[in-house]
Amino acid sequence: MHDVTATQSFLPSGRSPQFAALHKRFPTSAYLRARAPRNVPFFAFEYGDTGAGADAGIVDNWAAFDAIKVVPRYGVMPSLPPTTVKLFGRQYTAPIGIAPMGGPSLVWPGADLLMAKAAQEAGIPYTLGVAGGATIEEVAKVAPDVFWFQLYRFARNHHKIGFDLIRRAQEAGVKVLALTLDVPVRTTRSRESYAGLGSEFRPSARMIYEMMVRPKWLMALVRNGYPRFATLRSYAGDVGTNETINFARREMGGAFSWEEVARYRERWKGPMLVKGILHPADAEKALALGIDGIWVSNHGGRQIEALAASIDVLPAIVSTVGKRATIVLDSGIRSGQDVMRALALGADAAFAGKSFLWSVAALGDVGPSHLIDLYIDELRSSLGQIGARSPAEARDAVVRHPGAWRFDRND
Ligand SMILES: Cc1cc2nc3c(=O)[nH]c(=O)nc-3n(C[C@H](O)[C@H](O)[C@H](O)COP(=O)(O)O)c2cc1C
């Protein structure tokens, strides 16, 4: 008999009309990454793509995913499975989201809003970074149904700015709040530094040349203006880009203490995650404070190289948390297959950062939509291949995970 479903799985099944055409040129995220440096200034690509040190953290994240193998079950499914999921009581098209970033607008001016719009259209979560290039209010307009917000610590004056930010987020209808805990210190990233990016944005002659020879990027700059901490501008006053950067550096810093997490928990009325968790005991601590979700992450390998890959600590965190909280994972996602691996190991959803920057650098306006389509298409095929009839069923798969960490009681 003719096997219709096998044929279907070879056809790109993304939503956007241009997906089939784009799929021919950019069939995986690696193609987007390869194209990105041709469209954006050197410093912009380096900023978005770099890890800490010599990038060993990024390499480890990718290798950790590649090492995870799954044994499929066959004969169980007549067609490609749906990918829809419920996260914190809301329905999304797929368990895939966009991670918060500060500085997407440096990689591509206007990138934050492009990603937000694409996420809204696709029905997947979009997380605005507090240090990002669009305001809370702007994102609320273009991504009202999928809007998550990430906060760093603004502790001066008894958290005056931090508390005001969550007030704004609440008023703007943000669905989920994430507090980032994994930046207790600022670290330096060598590629960023070598590319000429310092504590201020002062383009050198070389950087200006790099901008001049990237006309598409320049046009985006003309349309959107210089990169800036958009959400923080209202606190910095009517000052220029560098004054805003200095203001942000002064105000923002250190990681939230558990006592502070508890205070934010009290004020924030909706679901709340802590982001950057790698130790099961920290997950337990968060649950004790009434946190609804654990965001397992090593910041995409950008803090220091020696951190455990988040996918490798995921099983231990899942077994500690059980059904008591939603588990989100990021750091190293490059395909829908990686998303399936994270689901198989117990995550409720997987988010990606850098690959969305590659998408926008490679393809401008249509980049994020293409990557979302690609990830959903790959996820659907991967679920279908292993015999999972839904994202949740991926958990039933038999998995070999050589890098999995075991935590002894005294760890
Ligand atoms: C350019 C860039 C900026 C980032 N800025 C933030 C940030 O402001 N806040 C935050 O919580 N995480 C930030 N992250 C980390 C991401 O949220 C996410 O944890 C990480 O990118 C996931 O790994 P991946 O890049 O391998 O997908 C940033 C990541 C990148 C690439």
The ligand as a Gaussian input file, in Angstrom:
#p B3LYP/6-31G(d) Opt

LIG

0 1
 C       22.814000      37.774000      22.911000
 C       22.204000      37.136000      24.113000
 C       21.751000      37.918000      25.146000
 C       21.155000      37.329000      26.264000
 N       20.638000      38.136000      27.238000
 C       19.935000      37.583000      28.255000
 C       19.249000      38.408000      29.179000
 O       19.261000      39.639000      29.077000
 N       18.570000      37.799000      30.188000
 C       18.526000      36.435000      30.327000
 O       17.885000      35.915000      31.259000
 N       19.167000      35.629000      29.449000
 C       19.844000      36.170000      28.408000
 N       20.454000      35.365000      27.495000
 C       20.367000      33.898000      27.652000
 C       19.136000      33.332000      26.949000
 O       17.949000      33.712000      27.591000
 C       19.154000      31.813000      26.912000
 O       19.311000      31.320000      28.222000
 C       20.269000      31.228000      26.032000
 O       20.490000      32.029000      24.903000
 C       19.858000      29.835000      25.582000
 O       20.877000      29.177000      24.923000
 P       21.028000      29.124000      23.325000
 O       21.521000      30.478000      22.924000
 O       22.038000      28.056000      23.126000
 O       19.683000      28.812000      22.729000
 C       21.062000      35.929000      26.364000
 C       21.535000      35.141000      25.322000
 C       22.091000      35.716000      24.203000
 C       22.553000      34.839000      23.074000

